């Protein structure tokens, strides 16, 4: 399992969620679901952490 951080943004605020996923594809599905559940927010970035080093998967 790998830790993923999904960064969200809106006009008024920023937020993030953390999940542990098996694959990058699973993390992207999870990020899409979080955006759907948080009206007014959009995806800012998805970051994966492996061996203590962050890697950005997607950034908007």
PDB file of N, CA, C and O in Angstrom:
ATOM      1  N   UNK A   1       0.838  -1.180   0.000  1.00  0.00           N
ATOM      2  CA  UNK A   1       0.000   0.000   0.000  1.00  0.00           C
ATOM      3  C   UNK A   1       0.883   1.244   0.000  1.00  0.00           C
ATOM      4  O   UNK A   1       1.965   1.275   0.587  1.00  0.00           O
ATOM      5  N   UNK A   2       0.384   2.248  -0.671  1.00  0.00           N
ATOM      6  CA  UNK A   2       1.096   3.515  -0.783  1.00  0.00           C
ATOM      7  C   UNK A   2       0.187   4.628  -0.300  1.00  0.00           C
ATOM      8  O   UNK A   2      -1.021   4.583  -0.532  1.00  0.00           O
ATOM      9  N   UNK A   3       0.741   5.617   0.361  1.00  0.00           N
ATOM     10  CA  UNK A   3      -0.037   6.768   0.818  1.00  0.00           C
ATOM     11  C   UNK A   3      -0.197   7.765  -0.326  1.00  0.00           C
ATOM     12  O   UNK A   3       0.756   8.077  -1.038  1.00  0.00           O
ATOM     13  N   UNK A   4      -1.421   8.253  -0.482  1.00  0.00           N
ATOM     14  CA  UNK A   4      -1.729   9.269  -1.484  1.00  0.00           C
ATOM     15  C   UNK A   4      -2.399  10.441  -0.784  1.00  0.00           C
ATOM     16  O   UNK A   4      -3.201  10.256   0.132  1.00  0.00           O
ATOM     17  N   UNK A   5      -2.065  11.643  -1.221  1.00  0.00           N
ATOM     18  CA  UNK A   5      -2.705  12.852  -0.714  1.00  0.00           C
ATOM     19  C   UNK A   5      -3.399  13.515  -1.891  1.00  0.00           C
ATOM     20  O   UNK A   5      -2.782  13.780  -2.922  1.00  0.00           O
ATOM     21  N   UNK A   6      -4.689  13.778  -1.726  1.00  0.00           N
ATOM     22  CA  UNK A   6      -5.456  14.490  -2.748  1.00  0.00           C
ATOM     23  C   UNK A   6      -5.672  15.906  -2.233  1.00  0.00           C
ATOM     24  O   UNK A   6      -6.270  16.113  -1.177  1.00  0.00           O
ATOM     25  N   UNK A   7      -5.183  16.868  -2.989  1.00  0.00           N
ATOM     26  CA  UNK A   7      -5.340  18.279  -2.640  1.00  0.00           C
ATOM     27  C   UNK A   7      -6.525  18.839  -3.408  1.00  0.00           C
ATOM     28  O   UNK A   7      -6.629  18.667  -4.622  1.00  0.00           O
ATOM     29  N   UNK A   8      -7.416  19.510  -2.689  1.00  0.00           N
ATOM     30  CA  UNK A   8      -8.599  20.120  -3.279  1.00  0.00           C
ATOM     31  C   UNK A   8      -8.516  21.626  -3.131  1.00  0.00           C
ATOM     32  O   UNK A   8      -7.865  22.135  -2.219  1.00  0.00           O
ATOM     33  N   UNK A   9      -9.185  22.343  -4.041  1.00  0.00           N
ATOM     34  CA  UNK A   9      -9.209  23.800  -3.935  1.00  0.00           C
ATOM     35  C   UNK A   9     -10.590  24.307  -4.313  1.00  0.00           C
ATOM     36  O   UNK A   9     -11.321  23.681  -5.080  1.00  0.00           O
ATOM     37  N   UNK A  10     -10.925  25.467  -3.747  1.00  0.00           N
ATOM     38  CA  UNK A  10     -12.139  26.190  -4.107  1.00  0.00           C
ATOM     39  C   UNK A  10     -11.801  27.671  -4.041  1.00  0.00           C
ATOM     40  O   UNK A  10     -10.679  28.041  -3.694  1.00  0.00           O
ATOM     41  N   UNK A  11     -12.758  28.509  -4.371  1.00  0.00           N
ATOM     42  CA  UNK A  11     -12.512  29.950  -4.304  1.00  0.00           C
ATOM     43  C   UNK A  11     -12.247  30.411  -2.875  1.00  0.00           C
ATOM     44  O   UNK A  11     -11.523  31.384  -2.658  1.00  0.00           O
ATOM     45  N   UNK A  12     -12.827  29.720  -1.906  1.00  0.00           N
ATOM     46  CA  UNK A  12     -12.748  30.175  -0.521  1.00  0.00           C
ATOM     47  C   UNK A  12     -11.782  29.391   0.355  1.00  0.00           C
ATOM     48  O   UNK A  12     -11.377  29.877   1.411  1.00  0.00           O
ATOM     49  N   UNK A  13     -11.408  28.197  -0.060  1.00  0.00           N
ATOM     50  CA  UNK A  13     -10.614  27.361   0.849  1.00  0.00           C
ATOM     51  C   UNK A  13      -9.807  26.315   0.079  1.00  0.00           C
ATOM     52  O   UNK A  13      -9.951  26.137  -1.130  1.00  0.00           O
ATOM     53  N   UNK A  14      -8.974  25.653   0.822  1.00  0.00           N
ATOM     54  CA  UNK A  14      -8.228  24.502   0.309  1.00  0.00           C
ATOM     55  C   UNK A  14      -8.411  23.363   1.304  1.00  0.00           C
ATOM     56  O   UNK A  14      -8.660  23.600   2.486  1.00  0.00           O
ATOM     57  N   UNK A  15      -8.289  22.141   0.832  1.00  0.00           N
ATOM     58  CA  UNK A  15      -8.452  20.986   1.708  1.00  0.00           C
ATOM     59  C   UNK A  15      -7.616  19.839   1.152  1.00  0.00           C
ATOM     60  O   UNK A  15      -7.135  19.891   0.020  1.00  0.00           O
ATOM     61  N   UNK A  16      -7.456  18.815   1.961  1.00  0.00           N
ATOM     62  CA  UNK A  16      -6.769  17.620   1.476  1.00  0.00           C
ATOM     63  C   UNK A  16      -7.336  16.396   2.165  1.00  0.00           C
ATOM     64  O   UNK A  16      -7.910  16.489   3.250  1.00  0.00           O
ATOM     65  N   UNK A  17      -7.171  15.267   1.536  1.00  0.00           N
ATOM     66  CA  UNK A  17      -7.568  13.977   2.073  1.00  0.00           C
ATOM     67  C   UNK A  17      -6.409  13.016   1.860  1.00  0.00           C
ATOM     68  O   UNK A  17      -5.651  13.143   0.899  1.00  0.00           O
ATOM     69  N   UNK A  18      -6.281  12.061   2.758  1.00  0.00           N
ATOM     70  CA  UNK A  18      -5.210  11.068   2.666  1.00  0.00           C
ATOM     71  C   UNK A  18      -5.842   9.682   2.575  1.00  0.00           C
ATOM     72  O   UNK A  18      -6.811   9.382   3.273  1.00  0.00           O
ATOM     73  N   UNK A  19      -5.286   8.850   1.713  1.00  0.00           N
ATOM     74  CA  UNK A  19      -5.754   7.465   1.604  1.00  0.00           C
ATOM     75  C   UNK A  19      -4.568   6.552   1.333  1.00  0.00           C
ATOM     76  O   UNK A  19      -3.510   6.991   0.881  1.00  0.00           O
ATOM     77  N   UNK A  20      -4.769   5.297   1.614  1.00  0.00           N
ATOM     78  CA  UNK A  20      -3.784   4.273   1.292  1.00  0.00           C
ATOM     79  C   UNK A  20      -4.385   3.404   0.201  1.00  0.00           C
ATOM     80  O   UNK A  20      -5.414   2.763   0.409  1.00  0.00           O
ATOM     81  N   UNK A  21      -3.748   3.382  -0.957  1.00  0.00           N
ATOM     82  CA  UNK A  21      -4.258   2.669  -2.125  1.00  0.00           C
ATOM     83  C   UNK A  21      -3.204   1.703  -2.654  1.00  0.00           C
ATOM     84  O   UNK A  21      -2.010   1.849  -2.389  1.00  0.00           O
ATOM     85  N   UNK A  22      -3.675   0.715  -3.407  1.00  0.00           N
ATOM     86  CA  UNK A  22      -2.780  -0.276  -4.010  1.00  0.00           C
ATOM     87  C   UNK A  22      -2.118   0.239  -5.282  1.00  0.00           C
ATOM     88  O   UNK A  22      -0.964  -0.092  -5.558  1.00  0.00           O
ATOM     89  N   UNK A  23      -2.846   1.058  -6.070  1.00  0.00           N
ATOM     90  CA  UNK A  23      -2.337   1.499  -7.373  1.00  0.00           C
ATOM     91  C   UNK A  23      -2.627   2.983  -7.593  1.00  0.00           C
ATOM     92  O   UNK A  23      -3.455   3.577  -6.901  1.00  0.00           O
ATOM     93  N   UNK A  24      -1.932   3.569  -8.568  1.00  0.00           N
ATOM     94  CA  UNK A  24      -2.208   4.956  -8.948  1.00  0.00           C
ATOM     95  C   UNK A  24      -3.632   5.090  -9.480  1.00  0.00           C
ATOM     96  O   UNK A  24      -4.304   6.086  -9.211  1.00  0.00           O
ATOM     97  N   UNK A  25      -4.093   4.096 -10.231  1.00  0.00           N
ATOM     98  CA  UNK A  25      -5.450   4.133 -10.786  1.00  0.00           C
ATOM     99  C   UNK A  25      -6.496   4.158  -9.676  1.00  0.00           C
ATOM    100  O   UNK A  25      -7.485   4.884  -9.771  1.00  0.00           O
ATOM    101  N   UNK A  26      -6.283   3.375  -8.633  1.00  0.00           N
ATOM    102  CA  UNK A  26      -7.198   3.372  -7.497  1.00  0.00           C
ATOM    103  C   UNK A  26      -7.198   4.739  -6.818  1.00  0.00           C
ATOM    104  O   UNK A  26      -8.253   5.218  -6.402  1.00  0.00           O
ATOM    105  N   UNK A  27      -6.047   5.366  -6.701  1.00  0.00           N
ATOM    106  CA  UNK A  27      -5.959   6.698  -6.090  1.00  0.00           C
ATOM    107  C   UNK A  27      -6.696   7.738  -6.932  1.00  0.00           C
ATOM    108  O   UNK A  27      -7.353   8.623  -6.385  1.00  0.00           O
ATOM    109  N   UNK A  28      -6.594   7.638  -8.246  1.00  0.00           N
ATOM    110  CA  UNK A  28      -7.304   8.575  -9.130  1.00  0.00           C
ATOM    111  C   UNK A  28      -8.819   8.399  -9.009  1.00  0.00           C
ATOM    112  O   UNK A  28      -9.557   9.385  -8.996  1.00  0.00           O
ATOM    113  N   UNK A  29      -9.286   7.153  -8.922  1.00  0.00           N
ATOM    114  CA  UNK A  29     -10.715   6.893  -8.722  1.00  0.00           C
ATOM    115  C   UNK A  29     -11.175   7.478  -7.393  1.00  0.00           C
ATOM    116  O   UNK A  29     -12.243   8.084  -7.309  1.00  0.00           O
ATOM    117  N   UNK A  30     -10.374   7.296  -6.371  1.00  0.00           N
ATOM    118  CA  UNK A  30     -10.694   7.817  -5.050  1.00  0.00           C
ATOM    119  C   UNK A  30     -10.757   9.340  -5.092  1.00  0.00           C
ATOM    120  O   UNK A  30     -11.659   9.938  -4.506  1.00  0.00           O
ATOM    121  N   UNK A  31      -9.803   9.972  -5.782  1.00  0.00           N
ATOM    122  CA  UNK A  31      -9.787  11.434  -5.901  1.00  0.00           C
ATOM    123  C   UNK A  31     -11.037  11.935  -6.610  1.00  0.00           C
ATOM    124  O   UNK A  31     -11.632  12.928  -6.190  1.00  0.00           O
ATOM    125  N   UNK A  32     -11.440  11.260  -7.681  1.00  0.00           N
ATOM    126  CA  UNK A  32     -12.662  11.644  -8.395  1.00  0.00           C
ATOM    127  C   UNK A  32     -13.881  11.549  -7.485  1.00  0.00           C
ATOM    128  O   UNK A  32     -14.760  12.410  -7.528  1.00  0.00           O
ATOM    129  N   UNK A  33     -13.935  10.511  -6.667  1.00  0.00           N
ATOM    130  CA  UNK A  33     -15.056  10.351  -5.738  1.00  0.00           C
ATOM    131  C   UNK A  33     -15.073  11.463  -4.696  1.00  0.00           C
ATOM    132  O   UNK A  33     -16.139  11.985  -4.369  1.00  0.00           O
ATOM    133  N   UNK A  34     -13.913  11.832  -4.173  1.00  0.00           N
ATOM    134  CA  UNK A  34     -13.838  12.909  -3.180  1.00  0.00           C
ATOM    135  C   UNK A  34     -14.320  14.221  -3.786  1.00  0.00           C
ATOM    136  O   UNK A  34     -15.061  14.960  -3.137  1.00  0.00           O
ATOM    137  N   UNK A  35     -13.918  14.524  -5.014  1.00  0.00           N
ATOM    138  CA  UNK A  35     -14.351  15.761  -5.679  1.00  0.00           C
ATOM    139  C   UNK A  35     -15.870  15.750  -5.851  1.00  0.00           C
ATOM    140  O   UNK A  35     -16.523  16.775  -5.652  1.00  0.00           O
ATOM    141  N   UNK A  36     -16.429  14.612  -6.214  1.00  0.00           N
ATOM    142  CA  UNK A  36     -17.881  14.493  -6.381  1.00  0.00           C
ATOM    143  C   UNK A  36     -18.608  14.754  -5.066  1.00  0.00           C
ATOM    144  O   UNK A  36     -19.691  15.339  -5.061  1.00  0.00           O
ATOM    145  N   UNK A  37     -18.025  14.328  -3.963  1.00  0.00           N
ATOM    146  CA  UNK A  37     -18.666  14.465  -2.651  1.00  0.00           C
ATOM    147  C   UNK A  37     -18.448  15.825  -1.990  1.00  0.00           C
ATOM    148  O   UNK A  37     -19.021  16.088  -0.933  1.00  0.00           O
ATOM    149  N   UNK A  38     -17.641  16.682  -2.582  1.00  0.00           N
ATOM    150  CA  UNK A  38     -17.354  17.995  -1.994  1.00  0.00           C
ATOM    151  C   UNK A  38     -17.702  19.102  -2.987  1.00  0.00           C
ATOM    152  O   UNK A  38     -16.824  19.619  -3.678  1.00  0.00           O
ATOM    153  N   UNK A  39     -18.992  19.467  -3.060  1.00  0.00           N
ATOM    154  CA  UNK A  39     -19.421  20.500  -4.006  1.00  0.00           C
ATOM    155  C   UNK A  39     -18.638  21.798  -3.811  1.00  0.00           C
ATOM    156  O   UNK A  39     -18.377  22.213  -2.682  1.00  0.00           O
ATOM    157  N   UNK A  40     -18.274  22.419  -4.903  1.00  0.00           N
ATOM    158  CA  UNK A  40     -17.535  23.673  -4.853  1.00  0.00           C
ATOM    159  C   UNK A  40     -16.028  23.500  -4.864  1.00  0.00           C
ATOM    160  O   UNK A  40     -15.294  24.475  -5.027  1.00  0.00           O
ATOM    161  N   UNK A  41     -15.557  22.271  -4.693  1.00  0.00           N
ATOM    162  CA  UNK A  41     -14.118  22.001  -4.720  1.00  0.00           C
ATOM    163  C   UNK A  41     -13.746  21.334  -6.031  1.00  0.00           C
ATOM    164  O   UNK A  41     -14.569  20.666  -6.656  1.00  0.00           O
ATOM    165  N   UNK A  42     -12.512  21.517  -6.437  1.00  0.00           N
ATOM    166  CA  UNK A  42     -11.972  20.818  -7.600  1.00  0.00           C
ATOM    167  C   UNK A  42     -10.609  20.255  -7.242  1.00  0.00           C
ATOM    168  O   UNK A  42      -9.981  20.677  -6.270  1.00  0.00           O
ATOM    169  N   UNK A  43     -10.167  19.312  -8.029  1.00  0.00           N
ATOM    170  CA  UNK A  43      -8.882  18.664  -7.788  1.00  0.00           C
ATOM    171  C   UNK A  43      -7.742  19.631  -8.075  1.00  0.00           C
ATOM    172  O   UNK A  43      -7.684  20.224  -9.152  1.00  0.00           O
ATOM    173  N   UNK A  44      -6.847  19.788  -7.126  1.00  0.00           N
ATOM    174  CA  UNK A  44      -5.658  20.622  -7.315  1.00  0.00           C
ATOM    175  C   UNK A  44      -4.453  19.749  -7.667  1.00  0.00           C
ATOM    176  O   UNK A  44      -3.666  20.097  -8.547  1.00  0.00           O
ATOM    177  N   UNK A  45      -4.309  18.605  -6.972  1.00  0.00           N
ATOM    178  CA  UNK A  45      -3.172  17.718  -7.233  1.00  0.00           C
ATOM    179  C   UNK A  45      -3.374  16.389  -6.523  1.00  0.00           C
ATOM    180  O   UNK A  45      -4.131  16.289  -5.557  1.00  0.00           O
ATOM    181  N   UNK A  46      -2.686  15.379  -7.016  1.00  0.00           N
ATOM    182  CA  UNK A  46      -2.592  14.084  -6.340  1.00  0.00           C
ATOM    183  C   UNK A  46      -1.112  13.828  -6.120  1.00  0.00           C
ATOM    184  O   UNK A  46      -0.302  13.934  -7.041  1.00  0.00           O
ATOM    185  N   UNK A  47      -0.772  13.490  -4.887  1.00  0.00           N
ATOM    186  CA  UNK A  47       0.631  13.244  -4.576  1.00  0.00           C
ATOM    187  C   UNK A  47       0.775  11.863  -3.953  1.00  0.00           C
ATOM    188  O   UNK A  47      -0.008  11.483  -3.082  1.00  0.00           O
ATOM    189  N   UNK A  48       1.770  11.118  -4.399  1.00  0.00           N
ATOM    190  CA  UNK A  48       2.057   9.779  -3.883  1.00  0.00           C
ATOM    191  C   UNK A  48       3.327   9.874  -3.054  1.00  0.00           C
ATOM    192  O   UNK A  48       4.262  10.585  -3.422  1.00  0.00           O
ATOM    193  N   UNK A  49       3.364   9.160  -1.937  1.00  0.00           N
ATOM    194  CA  UNK A  49       4.563   9.139  -1.111  1.00  0.00           C
ATOM    195  C   UNK A  49       5.100   7.716  -1.062  1.00  0.00           C
ATOM    196  O   UNK A  49       4.419   6.792  -0.617  1.00  0.00           O
ATOM    197  N   UNK A  50       6.332   7.559  -1.527  1.00  0.00           N
ATOM    198  CA  UNK A  50       7.005   6.259  -1.476  1.00  0.00           C
ATOM    199  C   UNK A  50       8.346   6.450  -0.796  1.00  0.00           C
ATOM    200  O   UNK A  50       9.116   7.343  -1.147  1.00  0.00           O
ATOM    201  N   UNK A  51       8.607   5.618   0.157  1.00  0.00           N
ATOM    202  CA  UNK A  51       9.879   5.665   0.888  1.00  0.00           C
ATOM    203  C   UNK A  51      10.160   7.068   1.413  1.00  0.00           C
ATOM    204  O   UNK A  51      11.304   7.522   1.427  1.00  0.00           O
ATOM    205  N   UNK A  52       9.090   7.750   1.846  1.00  0.00           N
ATOM    206  CA  UNK A  52       9.249   9.076   2.430  1.00  0.00           C
ATOM    207  C   UNK A  52       9.470  10.191   1.429  1.00  0.00           C
ATOM    208  O   UNK A  52       9.709  11.332   1.825  1.00  0.00           O
ATOM    209  N   UNK A  53       9.396   9.886   0.124  1.00  0.00           N
ATOM    210  CA  UNK A  53       9.607  10.911  -0.909  1.00  0.00           C
ATOM    211  C   UNK A  53       8.305  11.154  -1.659  1.00  0.00           C
ATOM    212  O   UNK A  53       7.734  10.214  -2.212  1.00  0.00           O
ATOM    213  N   UNK A  54       7.820  12.404  -1.691  1.00  0.00           N
ATOM    214  CA  UNK A  54       6.587  12.697  -2.428  1.00  0.00           C
ATOM    215  C   UNK A  54       6.822  12.768  -3.936  1.00  0.00           C
ATOM    216  O   UNK A  54       7.860  13.244  -4.394  1.00  0.00           O
ATOM    217  N   UNK A  55       5.843  12.288  -4.694  1.00  0.00           N
ATOM    218  CA  UNK A  55       5.850  12.377  -6.159  1.00  0.00           C
ATOM    219  C   UNK A  55       4.481  12.891  -6.588  1.00  0.00           C
ATOM    220  O   UNK A  55       3.466  12.335  -6.167  1.00  0.00           O
ATOM    221  N   UNK A  56       4.422  13.927  -7.405  1.00  0.00           N
ATOM    222  CA  UNK A  56       3.148  14.448  -7.876  1.00  0.00           C
ATOM    223  C   UNK A  56       2.694  13.644  -9.087  1.00  0.00           C
ATOM    224  O   UNK A  56       3.427  13.510 -10.067  1.00  0.00           O
ATOM    225  N   UNK A  57       1.463  13.103  -9.008  1.00  0.00           N
ATOM    226  CA  UNK A  57       0.897  12.325 -10.104  1.00  0.00           C
ATOM    227  C   UNK A  57       0.105  13.203 -11.057  1.00  0.00           C
ATOM    228  O   UNK A  57       0.178  13.041 -12.275  1.00  0.00           O
ATOM    229  N   UNK A  58      -0.651  14.132 -10.491  1.00  0.00           N
ATOM    230  CA  UNK A  58      -1.482  15.020 -11.302  1.00  0.00           C
ATOM    231  C   UNK A  58      -1.540  16.366 -10.618  1.00  0.00           C
ATOM    232  O   UNK A  58      -1.572  16.452  -9.390  1.00  0.00           O
ATOM    233  N   UNK A  59      -1.552  17.392 -11.402  1.00  0.00           N
ATOM    234  CA  UNK A  59      -1.643  18.748 -10.870  1.00  0.00           C
ATOM    235  C   UNK A  59      -2.475  19.574 -11.827  1.00  0.00           C
ATOM    236  O   UNK A  59      -2.300  19.515 -13.044  1.00  0.00           O
ATOM    237  N   UNK A  60      -3.393  20.354 -11.249  1.00  0.00           N
ATOM    238  CA  UNK A  60      -4.290  21.166 -12.084  1.00  0.00           C
ATOM    239  C   UNK A  60      -4.215  22.615 -11.681  1.00  0.00           C
ATOM    240  O   UNK A  60      -4.898  23.455 -12.268  1.00  0.00           O
TER     241      UNK A  60
END
